[in-house]
């Protein structure tokens, strides 16, 4: 009988808690998702960034200095976070793939908390909606509150009222209406009108989040999981003029290295793509005039400061409502952003600027205020970390869970639970390869695998961030002993799954 009782207890402990067993006193969860945010933050040592709210949040909890996304593109990176699965484990690398077509019984991060008795809701950009992708109704207790990602106020920015290319992508116009995106006009890469913060989406999302926090405080019968997604600093850099005015253009950090990476495969760096859907970006050249480079960098910093101000409003509401002492806060950037290094812009690469992200976790009673850690972390780690912090069992859904809980590091920043971070990015368009990458405290190795075994040689990249932090030279040929050690680590991971296409048939990456 004792054995039977023990078995029952063990089985019960392995199951998600239902609404009627969630119990009182469970921590609330506030998940802040920021689009295209690299660690351009004062608390991360950026001497130019005007980010008082991000700095304040960092002072409340633990800052991860070496956190990385699992794939540097919006859709896949958000699947990594919300499913807890690496792209190479699922085959979700590209836009237009719906995860429930492949994993119909998947349990997303918010859905897991919903099953555990939480009231779960979202606003702004959480799942990537656009480019043939949609949200997920099963993840939320109430319908998702969507707002714009691409937004303009000045008529000239849309060439006087036309649907622009990126607006079409983010409204799923090609799928809904059959519009041909390349035939549409380009929208402006930036604008800076003298308007109130709520004239743009992030201001409205912050207002909605504040209102919902007040409403949930008055009527709180369940613990709350709230996901708030901010769109800036994603292009276009459309933010109120006052945030541009925070910066002296002459003091902005310009790219230190614009030359090509010596010895890198020609297809590995990111050129063109997304940014060319905006004017006045050159469409046939990666060489930008200095004034254009400076304006784009200015726009990125202004957009970070605008988003920072909206974050501050949400943090203020949390404190005023008396929720701060029992709320776990996670701030996560979905991936990094190239700002002209090696003439690269935006994301979509395996390099440091595209993959290093800010990750700040505030867990009352667990994290030490103002602490930081050099522990390598991945986006997929957030799902099991939040589950453990909330006292829930480790999730075991139908999709793979690749992350590990960071709780030991939250308790002790000097603890070490992994020796590398893993990410990947595919290249198609005649290249047809996928780059598997690992980042240790010192090195990054990228192994470019051809679509078919033996079809082409495997290309390797190796970078030493102690001696060459700007990635000026591929050291794979000159450091064979390091390559050997790094390949031994990489080989601990399974080979990447083939890409799932829009009809959910396996195709080569």
Secondary structure as UniProt FT lines:
FT   HELIX           2..13
FT   HELIX           19..21
FT   TURN            24..25
FT   STRAND          28..34
FT   TURN            35..36
FT   HELIX           42..44
FT   HELIX           52..60
FT   STRAND          62..68
FT   HELIX           74..83
FT   HELIX           87..90
FT   TURN            95..96
FT   HELIX           99..102
FT   TURN            104..105
FT   HELIX           109..115
FT   TURN            116..117
FT   STRAND          119..124
FT   TURN            131..132
FT   HELIX           137..139
FT   HELIX           155..158
FT   TURN            159..161
FT   HELIX           165..170
FT   TURN            171..172
FT   HELIX           173..177
FT   HELIX           181..183
FT   STRAND          187..188
FT   STRAND          190..191
FT   HELIX           197..199
FT   HELIX           201..218
FT   STRAND          224..230
FT   TURN            232..233
FT   STRAND          237..238
FT   HELIX           241..244
FT   TURN            245..246
FT   HELIX           249..251
FT   TURN            266..268
FT   HELIX           273..277
FT   STRAND          278..279
FT   HELIX           290..320
FT   TURN            321..322
FT   HELIX           324..326
FT   STRAND          327..333
FT   STRAND          338..339
FT   HELIX           341..343
FT   STRAND          345..346
FT   HELIX           352..355
FT   STRAND          356..362
FT   TURN            364..366
FT   TURN            369..370
FT   STRAND          371..378
FT   TURN            379..380
FT   HELIX           381..389
FT   TURN            390..391
FT   HELIX           407..411
FT   TURN            413..414
FT   STRAND          421..427
FT   TURN            429..430
FT   STRAND          433..439
FT   STRAND          443..450
FT   TURN            453..454
FT   STRAND          459..464
FT   TURN            465..467
FT   TURN            469..470
FT   TURN            476..478
FT   HELIX           480..490
FT   TURN            491..492
FT   STRAND          499..500
FT   TURN            502..503
FT   STRAND          506..507
//
